[in-house]
Amino acid sequence: MSVLAEVTGSLGSIGYGLAAIGPGIGVGIIFGQGVQAIARQPEAYGLIRQNMLLGFVLTEALALIGLVAPFMFGQ
């Protein structure tokens, strides 16, 4: 196998790793701030949890797009 083929094959893995860093940090911030908000206002638990889960879902969608996009546009 040539060196170029090996480098090209591993670029996809590196690209997805970089694409997953942003959503990973975002999910950490979402849940960290959500726990902090619940600690400050326990009576608003239901609303905070709903917004926290909505933010989680939208942030994870970015990671899934980062996983699927190279397969769609790679060829």
C-alpha positions as CSV (number, residue, x, y, z in Angstrom):
1,M,0.0,0.0,0.0
2,S,1.3,3.4,-0.8
3,V,1.9,6.1,1.8
4,L,-0.7,8.4,0.2
5,A,-3.4,5.8,0.4
6,E,-2.6,5.2,4.1
7,V,-2.7,8.9,4.9
8,T,-5.9,9.4,2.9
9,G,-7.6,6.5,4.8
10,S,-6.7,8.0,8.2
11,L,-7.8,11.5,7.3
12,G,-11.4,10.4,7.6
13,S,-10.8,9.2,11.1
14,I,-9.0,12.3,12.0
15,G,-11.8,14.5,10.5
16,Y,-14.5,12.7,12.5
17,G,-12.4,13.0,15.6
18,L,-12.1,16.8,15.1
19,A,-15.9,17.0,14.2
20,A,-16.7,15.2,17.5
21,I,-14.7,17.6,19.7
22,G,-17.2,20.5,19.4
23,P,-20.3,18.6,20.2
24,G,-18.5,16.8,23.1
25,I,-17.5,20.1,24.6
26,G,-21.0,21.4,24.0
27,V,-22.7,18.5,25.7
28,G,-20.4,18.9,28.7
29,I,-21.3,22.6,29.0
30,I,-25.1,21.9,28.6
31,F,-25.2,19.3,31.3
32,G,-22.8,21.2,33.6
33,Q,-24.9,24.4,33.4
34,G,-28.1,22.4,33.7
35,V,-27.0,20.8,37.0
36,Q,-25.9,24.2,38.2
37,A,-29.3,25.7,37.3
38,I,-31.2,22.9,39.0
39,A,-29.1,23.4,42.1
40,R,-30.0,27.0,42.2
41,Q,-33.7,26.6,41.4
42,P,-34.9,23.1,42.3
43,E,-38.5,24.1,41.7
44,A,-37.8,24.6,38.0
45,Y,-36.4,21.1,37.5
46,G,-38.9,20.0,34.9
47,L,-38.4,23.0,32.6
48,I,-34.6,23.0,33.0
49,R,-34.5,19.3,32.2
50,Q,-36.6,19.7,29.1
51,N,-34.4,22.5,27.8
52,M,-31.3,20.5,28.7
53,L,-32.4,17.4,26.8
54,L,-33.4,19.5,23.8
55,G,-29.9,21.1,23.8
56,F,-28.3,17.7,24.1
57,V,-30.3,16.3,21.1
58,L,-29.5,19.3,18.9
59,T,-25.8,19.2,19.8
60,E,-25.6,15.4,19.2
61,A,-27.1,16.0,15.8
62,L,-24.0,17.9,14.9
63,A,-21.8,14.9,15.8
64,L,-24.0,12.6,13.6
65,I,-23.8,15.1,10.7
66,G,-20.0,15.1,11.2
67,L,-20.1,11.3,11.0
68,V,-22.3,11.0,7.9
69,A,-21.0,14.0,5.8
70,P,-17.7,12.4,4.8
71,F,-19.5,9.4,3.5
72,M,-22.0,11.5,1.5
73,F,-19.5,13.9,0.0
74,G,-16.3,11.8,0.0
75,Q,-16.8,10.2,-3.4
